[in-house]
Amino acid sequence: RASLGRMEIVAATENLAAPTDWTIEQDRHTIVVHLDGRLDRMECIFANGPSGPALPVPGDIWMIPAACRYAALAQGEFARFVEISLPPALIANAALPARVRHRDPFLAAAAARLSELIADPDDDVAAMAAHAIGQAVELHLRHRYGRASAPASQPAGLDARARALLTSAIHGALDDPHDLAGLAARVG
C-alpha cells in the first residue's frame, strides 16, 4: 500500500480457491488493473453500468466511479491486481464511466511497475521512482479522463523567496527524506 500524491495504491494477490466477494462503494474513483491470475468465473454488477460475466486478462482495467456500488463474485486460483483510488477532483470532477475490461496500455504498464516499486517501502530509490510514476499516472488520468478545460486549482509556480527557502532546506539535509507536506509547510 502506498500514498502517491492524491492517489492511494494497493498491490494485492488474492487466493480465489473459494468463491470471493469484492464490493466497492466509496466517495473516490477506483481503478483496478488486472496484472495476472487464473479465474474460472467472475460475475460483476455495477449499480449504474455494465454487469454480467467478465473474466479479466492481464492489462484489463475495471473503472468504478465514485459513489457507484460495485460487487463481484470470483473463483479460480488467484488474482494479482493493483487498485488505484483517487478523488474525483483529480480528473477535474469529470464523470468517470463504469467500465470492465477497458484497455489503457500506459495505465496498465504503470500499475504493473508501481506494484513492483511499492513492494519494498524501505528502498528510497524505489520510493522516488514510485512517486515519479504516480505523478505521471495523475497527469495521464487528468488528460485522458478529465475535463479538457479544467481550471487550475493552484498557482503555476513559487516566488523567489519560497524557492530559496526550499533550496536551502533540501541542501541543508540532503541525506534526510523530504516529503511534499513538509516542504509545503516550510513555505506556507
Secondary structure by P-SEA (a helix, b strand, c coil): ccccccbbbbbbccccccbbbbbbbccbbbbbbbcbbbbcbbbbbbccccccbbbbcccbbbbbcccbbbbbbbbcccccbbbbbbccccccccccccccccccaaaaaaaaaaaaaacccccaaaaaaaaaaaaaaaaaaaaacccccccccccccccaaaaaaaaaaaaacccccccaaaaaaaac
